[in-house]
Structure formats: C-alpha cells, structure tokens
Amino acid sequence: MPESSFIPQWMTDISTISSIVGLIVTVFLFFEARTIRKSFLRRARLPAITKDLLKATSDISSNLKSWPNGKQPALEVFAQVKGLLENIKPKLPNEEQKHINGFLKKLQPRKYMILKSSLSELTEDKAWDLYTDLNTVVTRLQQLDQDSKWD
Amino acid sequence: MRFQSKEAQLITKLIRLTNDGEIQWELKDPPRSITMGTNDFVPLYFEAKYKDKFVTIYQQRCQHFSPDTESYYWTENIVFAILDAQDRVIWENRENFPALFDLFGTVREKIAGIDSLLDDLLDDENEQSFK
C-alpha cells in the first residue's frame, strides 16, 4: 500500500513543473553567459589582433615581392598569422570561426587525411593566393570589430 | 571554402605585375571626372594601361563634419578605379581593403625608384667608408 504524503498532489505537480522550467532557464543562462563572455573577450582582443594581422598582411606582401631572394621571411610571417588567427578563433562567432578554419586548412592542408603539411612546402603562387585570402579574412575581422562596438 | 572576391584577385595580380615590372604606372593629374563637383583633395594619382583598360589608384582626402564637436575633420582613403578611354569612372573600390594599401605602396615604390635610390645612397656611403 503506497505511503500517503501530507503534501497535496497539485503542489507536487507545480514543484515538478517549476524544476523543469528552472532547468531550461539555467541552460539558457549558461549559453547566454558564454556568449557574453565571448563578446567581452572579443571586444578586448579583436582590435589589437586585427591591427597585428593588418601589419602581418602588409609584411607578407613585402616579403612575397622578394620571394625569389628567399622565402623564409614570408613563411615566418605566415606562421605568425597562423598563431594570431588560432588565438582569436575561439572568441569569434561560429560563422567567423568557420571562415578562419577554412583559411587555416588552406594554409596547411592535411596530407593523407591526418598530417598537416609544412609551411615550407608553400610555392610562390600558393603564397600569393593565401595573401589574397588573408585580405578577405582581415577585412571580415575589421568589420566584426566595428560591429562589436554596438554589442 | 572560396574566400576571394574578383576585386581582391585583381588587386593581388596587379601587385605582382607591378613588382615584376610588367605593368607601367604613371604619376598624373587626376581627370576632371574625379575632381569635378567635389571638395576632395587628390595628392597622388597613378594610372596604368592594362589589357586595353585604364586602371588607377589614388589617395583621396575628404573633409567631413562632426556634429559632436561641430568641426570639420579630414579622412584619407585609397581608391582603386577602372576608367574608360574618355576617363569616365566605370568601376571603383574605396573599401578599406588591406591589399589596396599594398598596391598603392608598391606603385609608389616603383615610381619613385626606391630600390635604385637606396642603392645610390648606399654606394655613396660605401665609398665614403673606404676613404
């Protein structure tokens, strides 16, 4: 025989519904807090990183012009760009993250589906192609930086 | 994923061609189609002929009014444009695109002959150090 409770059934029902609503609100707030944190980090870091990327893009152009004399300076700046993009990527909205992932994959395409190819394998034509892509990435980040001021 | 706009590809191509000396730019006065009916100032204007079209890149200083400070201020843009044979602007790009600044810098270096200028200066320096 089931033990009878002194709490009325209607009160138990309300408690159960409140718990479910509370859980939904908590999950919502968790995602909202994460978005706000990301937005704060982005507003703090994006201007400086965009400025560094802009300088690196210009350096790449200068170094690509003297590629026949040696490709090492250009490769060093590409490595710097890779570091900067990997740093800013987690702080960006999903759409921008996809865009940066696409650029990074192009910078170091995977060999045999697993290994990343080395930057030293870049050819001059490929490097100019990446320079053009980088321009698009930097322009998008500049626009995002402008948008962030209104967040 | 495709990133590149056609404008970006064209500008990169022009940087390469300019650097390789395959396209010759000229320092000129801006045509009336660019200067007429505006107070904008064009301090440097370069033009080149490429595939039967005239491509141009120039510095443009524009005056704006700030309602907050109630004063005028100047901004500077780099503009890339394609002109027809009558100097009419048939297309222009004035977005803040990093490659535009690189193209402008490359053209300016070529026109000024920065490489040979620095070589000359360094030669003089070397001569003096040997004396």
Boltz contact constraints between the chains, C-beta under 6 A:
constraints:
  - contact:
      token1: [A, 54]
      token2: [B, 98]
      max_distance: 6.0
  - contact:
      token1: [A, 57]
      token2: [B, 98]
      max_distance: 6.0
  - contact:
      token1: [A, 58]
      token2: [B, 102]
      max_distance: 6.0
  - contact:
      token1: [A, 61]
      token2: [B, 102]
      max_distance: 6.0
  - contact:
      token1: [A, 65]
      token2: [B, 19]
      max_distance: 6.0
  - contact:
      token1: [A, 102]
      token2: [B, 1]
      max_distance: 6.0
  - contact:
      token1: [A, 128]
      token2: [B, 12]
      max_distance: 6.0
  - contact:
      token1: [A, 132]
      token2: [B, 4]
      max_distance: 6.0
  - contact:
      token1: [A, 132]
      token2: [B, 8]
      max_distance: 6.0
  - contact:
      token1: [A, 132]
      token2: [B, 9]
      max_distance: 6.0
  - contact:
      token1: [A, 132]
      token2: [B, 12]
      max_distance: 6.0
  - contact:
      token1: [A, 133]
      token2: [B, 3]
      max_distance: 6.0
  - contact:
      token1: [A, 135]
      token2: [B, 8]
      max_distance: 6.0
  - contact:
      token1: [A, 135]
      token2: [B, 98]
      max_distance: 6.0
  - contact:
      token1: [A, 135]
      token2: [B, 99]
      max_distance: 6.0
  - contact:
      token1: [A, 136]
      token2: [B, 3]
      max_distance: 6.0
  - contact:
      token1: [A, 138]
      token2: [B, 98]
      max_distance: 6.0
  - contact:
      token1: [A, 139]
      token2: [B, 97]
      max_distance: 6.0
